[in-house]
Every structure is written in structure tokens, then in C-alpha cells.
Amino acid sequence: MPRYNNPRKTWRYTNEFKVKAVQLSYLDGVQIKKVAETLDIHPFMPSRWRKEYRDGKIVADKRQKVTASKRKKWSWIK
């Protein structure tokens, strides 16, 4: 078995970052793939974080629903 001299880098994201990605993915007309490209993460991660958010594993300080006023803030994603 080969020995690895340089182990892979494992990225760790904060709960706030994960919640923000989840909120962006729930916006109308925004695809998960586009959110992943914008945040420079693997396309699987937002889907995984959505499930963890629903299950209560990822919790932000203030769990807020995305409203129309917040949609304008992220209009560049479309």
C-alpha cells in the first residue's frame, strides 16, 4: 500500500457559512449547482447541508427564513 507524504487538505466550514449556503439554495430560481459554483464548493455540499439543516444538525444563531428583501441582496446569483 502506498504511503502518503502529504495528506489531503480537509476544508472545514463554519455553521454560518453552511446556513448561508442553505438559505441561498432555497431562493426561488436559484439552482444548487450555481450556489456551489459561486461559493467555490463541491455541488454535493449544499444538498448535504440542506439535509443537516432540516435535521437540526446545523443551527445558526438566528434561524431566519429568506424573505423577499433578502432576495434582492443576492440577485447577482441568477
C-alpha positions in Angstrom: 0.0 0.0 0.0 1.4 3.4 -0.9 2.4 5.9 1.8 1.1 9.4 1.5 3.7 12.0 2.4 1.3 14.9 2.1 -2.2 14.2 3.4 -5.2 15.8 1.7 -6.4 19.1 3.0 -9.9 18.8 4.6 -11.8 22.0 4.4 -13.9 23.0 7.4 -16.7 25.5 7.1 -18.4 27.4 9.8 -22.1 26.9 10.6 -22.8 30.5 9.5 -21.3 29.7 6.1 -23.3 26.5 5.8 -26.5 28.2 6.8 -25.9 31.0 4.3 -25.4 28.4 1.5 -28.6 26.6 2.5 -30.5 29.9 2.5 -29.2 30.8 -0.9 -30.1 27.4 -2.3 -33.7 27.9 -1.1 -34.2 31.1 -3.1 -36.6 31.0 -6.0 -35.0 30.4 -9.3 -31.5 29.6 -7.9 -30.0 26.2 -8.6 -27.9 24.3 -6.1 -25.2 24.0 -8.8 -25.0 27.7 -9.2 -24.7 28.3 -5.4 -21.9 25.8 -5.3 -20.0 27.5 -8.2 -20.5 30.9 -6.6 -19.2 29.7 -3.2 -16.5 27.6 -4.7 -17.6 24.3 -3.0 -18.4 20.9 -4.4 -22.0 20.7 -5.7 -22.9 17.9 -3.3 -22.2 20.0 -0.2 -25.3 22.3 -0.4 -27.5 19.3 -0.7 -25.9 17.6 2.3 -26.1 20.8 4.3 -29.8 21.2 3.5 -30.5 17.8 4.9 -28.4 18.6 8.0 -30.2 21.9 8.4 -33.6 20.1 8.2 -32.5 17.6 10.8 -31.3 20.3 13.1 -27.6 19.4 13.0 -26.7 22.8 11.5 -28.1 25.6 13.6 -27.4 29.3 13.1 -27.6 31.9 15.9 -30.8 33.2 14.4 -32.6 30.8 12.2 -34.4 33.1 9.8 -36.4 32.3 6.7 -35.3 34.0 3.5 -37.6 36.9 2.7 -38.1 38.9 -0.5 -35.9 41.7 0.9 -33.0 39.3 1.3 -33.5 38.0 -2.3 -32.6 41.4 -3.6 -29.3 41.2 -1.7 -28.3 38.0 -3.6 -29.7 39.0 -7.1 -26.2 38.5 -8.7 -26.5 34.7 -8.4 -29.2 34.3 -11.1 
